Amino acid sequence: MTSNLINIKDKIESAAKKSGRHEKDVTLVAVSKVHVADTILPVLEAGQKIFGENRVQEAAEKWPTLREQFDGVELHLIGPLQTNKVRQAIQLFDVIETVDRPKLARTLARIFEEENKRCDVYVQVNTGLEDQKAGIAPEDADNFIKLCKDELGLNVTGVMCIPPFDKDATEHFKLLKSIAGRNNIKIISMGMSGDFEQAIAHGATHVRVGTAVFGKRPGY
């Protein structure tokens, strides 16, 4: 597990340098979804601080105890968020990467106010316009980001995408970077175990890597 982490960090550093960037310009989000605490522990002990989880309930079952043992952990929600889970999500997560529709954005704004708590949010863009995937359509992204920032006061610090699995991701990475650029957003979360080096070459600031760090997910 630790050797996997070292290997991924080496690859991130190499990919960053090849694209004329510094390794510190790219943040690894270790995707720990479906992995139990005992599997996550060695990665925490090796110094990894930033993790991604898909489900609110799963994160609630394992991360409060882990966070008691390790300071400085930053937890990202990288899976779809239902509006009825928002209150619990903002207590658990530091970053919500999957803000993808006005109803969710409005619910977040309301509950942030009620709880007197804030966390960073990323706007998820459905770059491939896939029916089975969450995300705002690319042509609606600018107006949605404006709604989130200006009307609702959300702290939109990033954008995120999951390109189609059966197509070259390059155009999707370029599209997300262009959306980020024209909206003055610095964080670009894109790239996973199979394509994070390609994502870095096209401007990713955050890569979400699970299998290459933790191995195959249980049951897969």
C-alpha positions as CSV (number, residue, x, y, z in Angstrom):
1,M,0.0,0.0,0.0
2,T,2.7,2.4,1.0
3,S,4.8,1.5,-2.1
4,N,1.7,2.2,-4.3
5,L,1.4,5.7,-2.7
6,I,5.1,6.4,-3.3
7,N,4.8,5.2,-6.9
8,I,1.8,7.4,-7.6
9,K,3.4,10.5,-6.1
10,D,6.5,9.8,-8.3
11,K,4.3,9.6,-11.3
12,I,2.5,12.9,-10.4
13,E,5.8,14.6,-9.9
14,S,7.1,13.3,-13.3
15,A,3.9,14.3,-15.1
16,A,4.0,17.8,-13.6
17,K,7.6,18.4,-14.6
18,K,6.9,17.2,-18.1
19,S,4.1,19.8,-18.4
20,G,6.4,22.5,-17.1
21,R,4.8,22.6,-13.6
22,H,5.9,22.0,-10.1
23,E,4.8,18.8,-8.3
24,K,3.3,21.0,-5.6
25,D,0.9,22.3,-8.2
26,V,-0.9,18.9,-8.2
27,T,-2.8,17.5,-5.2
28,L,-3.5,13.8,-4.8
29,V,-6.9,13.0,-3.5
30,A,-6.7,9.3,-2.4
31,V,-10.0,7.8,-3.2
32,S,-10.8,5.5,-0.2
33,K,-14.4,4.7,-1.1
34,V,-15.5,1.1,-0.1
35,H,-12.2,0.5,1.6
36,V,-12.3,-0.2,5.4
37,A,-10.4,1.8,8.0
38,D,-7.7,-0.9,8.3
39,T,-6.9,-0.5,4.6
40,I,-6.8,3.3,4.9
41,L,-4.5,3.4,8.0
42,P,-1.2,2.6,6.2
43,V,-1.8,5.4,3.7
44,L,-2.6,7.8,6.5
45,E,0.5,6.7,8.4
46,A,2.6,7.3,5.2
47,G,1.6,10.9,5.4
48,Q,-1.3,11.2,2.9
49,K,-3.8,13.7,4.2
50,I,-6.4,14.2,1.5
51,F,-9.0,11.6,0.8
52,G,-12.1,11.2,-1.4
53,E,-15.3,9.3,-0.5
54,N,-18.4,8.6,-2.6
55,R,-21.1,8.2,0.0
56,V,-22.0,10.3,3.0
57,Q,-23.1,7.3,5.2
58,E,-19.9,5.3,4.4
59,A,-17.8,8.3,5.4
60,A,-19.8,8.7,8.6
61,E,-19.0,5.2,9.6
62,K,-15.2,5.3,9.3
63,W,-13.8,8.9,9.2
64,P,-14.7,10.4,12.6
65,T,-12.6,7.8,14.3
66,L,-9.8,8.0,11.8
67,R,-9.7,11.8,12.2
68,E,-9.3,11.5,15.9
69,Q,-6.1,9.6,15.2
70,F,-4.7,11.8,12.5
71,D,-4.6,15.6,12.4
72,G,-4.9,17.7,9.2
73,V,-7.1,15.2,7.2
74,E,-9.1,16.9,4.4
75,L,-12.1,14.9,3.2
76,H,-13.7,15.4,-0.2
77,L,-17.1,14.2,-1.2
78,I,-16.7,13.0,-4.8
79,G,-20.0,11.2,-5.3
80,P,-23.5,12.5,-5.9
81,L,-25.1,14.4,-3.0
82,Q,-28.8,14.1,-2.3
83,T,-30.4,17.2,-0.9
84,N,-31.6,15.2,2.2
85,K,-28.0,14.4,3.0
86,V,-26.6,17.9,2.8
87,R,-26.7,18.7,6.6
88,Q,-24.8,15.5,7.4
89,A,-22.4,16.0,4.5
90,I,-21.2,19.5,5.6
91,Q,-20.5,18.2,9.1
92,L,-18.3,15.4,7.6
93,F,-16.6,16.9,4.5
94,D,-14.2,19.8,4.0
95,V,-14.9,19.9,0.2
96,I,-17.9,18.9,-1.8
97,E,-16.8,18.3,-5.4
98,T,-20.2,17.4,-6.8
99,V,-22.4,20.5,-6.8
100,D,-24.3,19.9,-10.0
101,R,-27.8,21.5,-10.0
102,P,-29.5,24.6,-8.7
103,K,-31.7,22.7,-6.1
104,L,-28.6,21.3,-4.5
105,A,-26.8,24.7,-4.6
106,R,-29.7,26.4,-2.9
107,T,-30.0,23.7,-0.3
108,L,-26.3,24.0,0.5
109,A,-26.6,27.8,0.8
110,R,-29.5,27.5,3.2
111,I,-28.0,24.9,5.4
112,F,-24.6,26.6,5.5
113,E,-26.5,29.6,6.9
114,E,-28.5,27.5,9.4
115,E,-25.4,25.6,10.7
116,N,-23.1,28.7,10.5
117,K,-20.6,26.5,8.7
118,R,-18.9,26.7,5.4
119,C,-16.9,24.4,3.2
120,D,-15.4,24.7,-0.3
121,V,-17.5,23.5,-3.2
122,Y,-16.6,22.4,-6.7
123,V,-19.0,22.6,-9.6
124,Q,-19.3,19.2,-11.4
125,V,-19.5,19.5,-15.2
126,N,-20.9,16.6,-17.3
127,T,-18.5,17.2,-20.1
128,G,-19.7,14.2,-22.1
129,L,-23.4,15.0,-21.6
130,E,-23.9,11.4,-20.4
131,D,-27.4,10.6,-19.1
132,Q,-26.2,8.3,-16.4
133,K,-23.7,10.8,-14.9
134,A,-24.3,13.8,-12.7
135,G,-23.0,17.2,-13.6
136,I,-24.2,20.5,-15.1
137,A,-24.1,20.7,-18.9
138,P,-21.0,22.5,-20.2
139,E,-23.1,25.2,-21.9
140,D,-24.9,25.9,-18.6
141,A,-21.7,25.9,-16.5
142,D,-21.0,29.7,-16.6
143,N,-24.5,30.7,-15.5
144,F,-24.5,28.0,-12.8
145,I,-21.2,29.1,-11.4
146,K,-22.5,32.7,-11.4
147,L,-25.6,31.6,-9.5
148,C,-23.6,29.7,-7.0
149,K,-21.1,32.5,-6.4
150,D,-23.0,35.7,-6.8
151,E,-26.6,34.9,-5.8
152,L,-26.0,32.1,-3.2
153,G,-22.6,33.1,-1.9
154,L,-21.1,29.6,-2.1
155,N,-17.3,29.3,-1.9
156,V,-16.8,27.9,-5.4
157,T,-13.1,27.1,-5.5
158,G,-13.0,24.4,-8.1
159,V,-14.6,22.5,-11.0
160,M,-14.7,18.8,-11.5
161,C,-15.4,16.3,-14.2
162,I,-15.5,12.5,-15.0
163,P,-15.0,12.0,-18.7
164,P,-16.7,9.2,-20.6
165,F,-14.8,5.9,-19.9
166,D,-14.9,4.8,-23.5
167,K,-13.5,7.9,-25.1
168,D,-10.2,9.8,-25.2
169,A,-10.4,12.2,-22.2
170,T,-8.2,14.9,-23.8
171,E,-11.1,17.1,-25.1
172,H,-13.0,16.7,-21.8
173,F,-9.9,17.8,-19.8
174,K,-9.4,20.8,-22.2
175,L,-13.1,21.7,-21.9
176,L,-13.0,21.7,-18.1
177,K,-9.9,23.8,-18.0
178,S,-11.5,26.4,-20.3
179,I,-14.5,26.6,-18.1
180,A,-12.3,27.1,-15.0
181,G,-10.2,29.7,-16.8
182,R,-13.0,32.0,-18.0
183,N,-14.7,31.8,-14.5
184,N,-11.4,32.6,-12.6
185,I,-11.5,29.2,-10.8
186,K,-8.1,27.9,-9.8
187,I,-8.8,24.3,-8.9
188,I,-9.4,21.8,-11.6
189,S,-10.2,18.3,-10.3
190,M,-9.9,15.7,-13.1
191,G,-8.1,12.5,-13.8
192,M,-8.3,9.1,-12.1
193,S,-6.1,6.0,-11.8
194,G,-6.2,5.4,-15.6
195,D,-5.6,8.9,-16.9
196,F,-4.3,11.2,-14.1
197,E,-1.0,11.8,-16.0
198,Q,-2.9,12.8,-19.0
199,A,-5.1,15.1,-16.9
200,I,-2.0,16.7,-15.3
201,A,-0.7,17.4,-18.8
202,H,-3.9,19.3,-19.5
203,G,-3.9,21.4,-16.3
204,A,-5.4,19.3,-13.5
205,T,-4.6,20.7,-10.1
206,H,-6.3,17.7,-8.2
207,V,-6.3,14.1,-9.3
208,R,-8.6,11.5,-7.7
209,V,-6.8,8.2,-7.5
210,G,-8.2,5.1,-5.8
211,T,-7.3,1.8,-7.4
212,A,-3.7,2.7,-8.0
213,V,-3.2,3.6,-4.4
214,F,-5.4,1.0,-2.5
215,G,-5.7,-1.8,-5.1
216,K,-8.9,-3.2,-6.5
217,R,-12.0,-2.3,-4.6
218,P,-13.5,-5.2,-2.5
219,G,-16.0,-7.1,-4.6
220,Y,-14.7,-5.9,-8.0
